[in-house]
Amino acid sequence: MKKLLHLLTITSSSRSSLILRLTLAIVFFPHGAQKVLGWFGGNGLEASIGFFTGTMGMPYLLALLAIAAEFLAPLALFVGFFTRIAALAIGFEMLVAVLLVHQNNGFFMNWTGKQAGEGFEYHLLIIGISLALIVTGAGRLSIDRWIANKTN
């Protein structure tokens, strides 16, 4: 168990990983806060679950997991706690969003309002940052780095 914990948390003192981790946390947190807390013009938890289960036809448990990932993973990323797991959750959610919703809208975001919906370029950026964090870990100023040093 100690070896697995070390493998999950081992990281360098990289500034690049810190920048990627904080950027992803800051960009992604508002999406989770919309769904859970109703902040940033969101509808809150009950309405979000209703949208995922009703409109999108997702099972309740998967809807709850998706919303939890959007809310909790950015918090974990911000402090660098189990960064690889948090990045995997966000990256996977964005892949699912591309496959279920955005791939038919093309590559580009709907900046001009002329498309039927949003493309997947934003999602691709999030997936790329997530993959980088899965590979490199949390970097400096992270709980992961502290845990890895304690379990070495």
N, C-alpha and C positions, 0 to 999 in steps of 0.2 A: 504494500500500500504506500509506503514511504517513497519507494522508487517511482511509482506512478505519479504521485503528487509532485515529485521533483521533475519528472518529464513534462508534466502539464504546465509547470510554472517557470522552468529554466528560461532565462532570457539574458541578453547582453545589457550594457549600459547605453544602448543606442538612443540618440536623440531622435532619429528618424522614426523609430517605432513609437516613441512618446508622442511625436507630432501626429502620426497617423491615428493613434489610439484616441487622442483628445479630439481630433477633427471628427472622427466617426462618432464619438460619443456626443459631441455638441450638435452635429448635424442630425443625428438620429433620435436624440432624446425628445425633441418636440413632437415627433410622430407618435411615440409611445404615450407622452403626456396628453395628447389630444384624445387618444383612445381610452386611457385609464381615468384621467382626472378632468377631462373636458377643457383643458387649457388650450391656448393658441387656436381658439375657434373650433375645438373638437366637440364631440357629442357625449363623451364619457363612456364608462365601461359598459353599462347596460345596453345602450344604443349601438356601441361598437360590436358587442357580441351578437346582438340582433341582426346587424348588417352582415356579419360573417356567416352566421347560421341561416338566416332567412334569404337574403339577396344572393349571397354567394354559394349557399348550400353546403357549407362546411359543417362537419360534426362539431358539437359543442366543445369537446376536449381540444380539438385542433385549433379552434378559434381562440380558446383561452390560452393555449400555448403560444400562438402567434402574437397575441396581444401582450402576454407576459414577456416574450422575447423582445418586443419593441420597447417595452418600458424598463425592464430590469437589465438587459444587456448593455445599454448605454451607461447606466449607473456603474456597472461592474467595470466597463472599459475606462471610465473616467478615473477610477482609483487603481486600475490595473489589477483587478482581482479575477482570476481565471479568465484571462484575456482570450486565450485560444478558444475556449468554449463559447464565450460571449460573441466573438467574431464569427465563429461557425454558425451560431444561431441567427445572427443578422444576415450573413451571407446566404444561408439556406433560405431564409424568409424572402430575400430579394430574388433569388432564383425562382422560387415558387410564384412570386408576384409576376415575374416576367412571363413564365410559362402559362399561367392562368389568366392574366389580364392584359399585359402590355405588349406582348410580341406581335399581335395583330395590328398595333398602331404604328409600327415602324420603329426606326432607331431614335429619331429626334423627339425632344420634349415638345409640347404643344405651346410654344411661346406665342404664336400668333393667333391661336384659337381656331385654326383652319382644319385641324385633324379631328377625328372622332374621339380621341383620347390621348393620353400621354404615351410617348415612346419609352424605350428602355435604356436610354443612355445614362440616366441618373443611377439606375439599378446596377448597371455594369460598373460604374465607378465604385459603388458601395461594395459590390462583390470583389472587385480588385483590391480595395483597401482591406477587406475582411481576409482575403487570401494572404496578403502580405503579413497581417498580424498573426495569422495561424502559423505561418512559417517562422517569423522572427520573434514572436512573443511580445510582451508588454513594453520592454525597454526600461529606461531609467524612471525613477520616481514611481515605482509600482509596488503593490503588495506582492505580486507574483515574484518579483526579484528578491524581496525580503524572505518569502516562503522558500524559494529555491535555495537561497544561501543557508537557511536553517535546516533544510532537509538534505544537504550535500554531505 
